[in-house]
C-alpha cells in the first residue's frame, strides 16, 4: 500500500501543476482565436508579438525551474529562511530581466517588427500599425509575466500547487479572458482591448501568486516534513 500512497502524493502534487500549465498555455492561443475574428491584420500582429514575447519568456521560465529546486532543497535542509531568500532572489532576477526586455520593446518596436515582416510594404501597413500598439502593451505586462512564472515555480518548491491552480484559473479566465472579450467586442476596442485584457489577467495572476508565496514563506513547513521531499526534488 505504501507504493499507492506515494503515487497518490505525486498525483496530488503534479496534477494541479499540469492544470496550471494547461490554463496558462491555452490562454494565449484562445485569445488568438478571438483575434482572428478581428481580421487578418489583427491576427498577424498578434502572432508576431506573441512569438517575440515567447522567446523573452524563456529566461524567467528557466529561473522558475531553478526556484522550484532551490526552495525545495532549502526546506529539506531545515532552512526555511534560505527557502524564502531563494524565492525572493529568483523574483528579483526575473523582474530585473523583464524590465530590461520591456524597455527594449518600448524603445525599438519597429526594429522588432522588422525582424518578422517588411514593415515598409504597403500591404503590411495595417498589420504593422496594430503590432506596434501590441508591443507597447506587451512591454507593460512583461514584468508581471515573469513574476507569475517565477512565483509559481517557487510555490512548487513549497509543495503548494492546488491554490496556485485556482488563482491561475481566476486570473487568466475570470479576469483576463473575460475582460479582454468585453473590451474587444462589446467595448469596441478591438485588438488593443483584447490584449489589454491579456495584460490585466497576467497582472492579476502575478500579484495573487506573489502574495501566496509571501504567505507560504511565512508559514514554511516543518523540517521533519520537508526532509523527505528534498530528496525527491533532486531526482
N, C-alpha and C positions, 0 to 999 in steps of 0.2 A: 504493500500500500504506500510505502514511502515514495516509490517512484511516481505513482499517480499524484501524490501530494505535490511533488516537485513540478510535475507537468502543470498542475493547477496554478501554482505560484507563477510559473513562467507565462502562462496564458493571461493571468490577471495583470501581469506587468506589461506583456507585449501587445495584447490585443488593443488596448487604448492607444498605444504608440502608433500601431498601424492605422487606427481610426483617425488619429490626428494627422498623419501623413496623407491619408486619402482626402480628408477635409481640406487641407492646405493645397494639395495637388489639383483637386477638382475646382478650386476657387477661381483660379485664373482662366483655365480653359472654358469654364461656363460663362465667365464674363466675355470671353472671346466669341462665344456663340451669340450672345446678345449684341456684341459689337457688329457682327455680320449683318444684323437687321438694320444697321445704320448706314450700310453701304460698303462698297469695295475699298474706298479710300480709308474709311474708319477702321476696317478690319486689317488692312495692310499696315496702317500706322500702329495699331495695337500689337501686331506680330513683331514689328520692328523694335518697338520699345521693350516688349516682353522678352525678346531674345537678348537684348542688351542687359537688362537688369538681372536676367537669369545667370548670365556669366558673372556679374558682380556678386551675386548671392552665394557663389561657391565658397568664398572666403569665410563669411560668417557661418555657413553650414559646416565647414571644417572645424571652426572654433567651437561650435556647438557640440560636435562629437568629442572633442578634447575635453570640454567642460564636463560632459557626462562621466568620463573615465576619472578625471581628477577629483570631482566631487565624491564619487563612489569610493575611490581608494582612500581619500582623506577620512570619510566616515568609517570605513572599515578599519582604519588605523586609530580609531577613537580620537579623532582630531576634528570636531565639528567646526572649530574656528577656521581651520585650514580649508575645510569644505566651503564655508561661507566666503572666504577670501578667493578661492578658485572661481567661484561663481561671479564675484564682483569683478575680478581681473578679466575674465572672459567677456563680460558685458562691456567693460571699458574699452577693451581692444576692438570689439565688434563695432561699437558706436563710433570710435575714432576712425576706423577704416571706412565705415559707411558715410560718415560726414565728409570725408575726403572725396569719395565717389559722388556724393550729392553735389559737391562743389563743381566737379568735372561735368556732370550732367547739366548744370545750370549755365556754366560758362562756355561750354563747347557743344551745344545741341546740334548745330548744323554740321559740324565735323563728324559727330557720331552718326547722324543720319546719312552722311555721305559714304560711310563705310558700307551701307546696305544698298543704297539706290543712287541714281543720278538725280541729285536734288535740283539741278538746273533744267531738267527736261520738262517741257510744258505739261506733258501727260501726268507727271508726278506732283504737280503743284498742290492739288488738294490733299494728297497723302502727306506731303511734307508739312503743310500747314498744321494738320492735326497732330502729326508726330512731334512737332516742336512743342505744342501745348502739353502733350502727354509726357514728354521728357521732363518738363518742369514739375508736373505733378509727381512723377516717379522720383525726382530728386527730393521732394518734400517727404515722401514716406520711406526713403531708403534707411534712415536711422531706425525707424520702427520695425522695418522688415528684419534688420539684423538683430534687434532686441528680442523679437518674438522667437526667432530661431534659437538664439543662444540661451534665453531663459528657459525654453522648453527642454533644451539639452541638459542644462544644469538640474532641472527638476527631475529628469530621468535618473540622475545620479542620486537623488533623494528618494527614488522609487515612487515618485508621485506622478502618476500618468493618467489616472481617471479624471481628476479635476481639470488638468490642462486640456483634456479632450473636450469636456463640456464647455470650457471657456473658449476653445477654438471654434466650436460649432456656433456658439452665441455670437462671437465677434465676426467671424467670416461671413456667416449666412444671415444671422439675425440683424446684424448692424451693417456689414459691408455690402453684401449682395442685395439685400432688400433696399438699403439706402441708395445704392447705385442705380438700381432699376427705377426707383421713384424719381431720382434726379434726371435720369436719361430720358425716360419716356413720359410719364405724367408731367414732370417738371420742364421738359423740353430742352435740357442742356446737352443732350446727345453724348458723344464720346467723352467730353470733359466731365459730364455728370457721372457717367459710368465709372470712370477712373477715379473720380473724387470719392465715390462710394468704396472703391477698392482700397484707397488710401485710408479712409476712416476706419474700415474694417481691420486693416493691419495695425493701425494705431491702437484700436480698442484691444486687440489680442495682445499686443506688446505690453501695454500698460497692465492689463489683468495678469498676465504671466509673470511680469516683473514683481508685482505686488505679492503674487503667490510664492515666488521664490524668496522674497524677503520674509514671508511668514514661515516657510519651511526652514530657512536658515536660522530663524529664531527659536524653532522648536525641533532641533535636529534629533534624529532617532537615537536611542540609547546605544552605547558602544557594543553591548553584548548582542544586539540585533544586527548591528552594522557589520561586524567582522565576517560572518559567513557570506554576506553579499559582496564584500570586496573581492574575494577570490573569484566569484562568478563574473564580476565586471571585467576581470583581467583575461577571462577565457575567450 
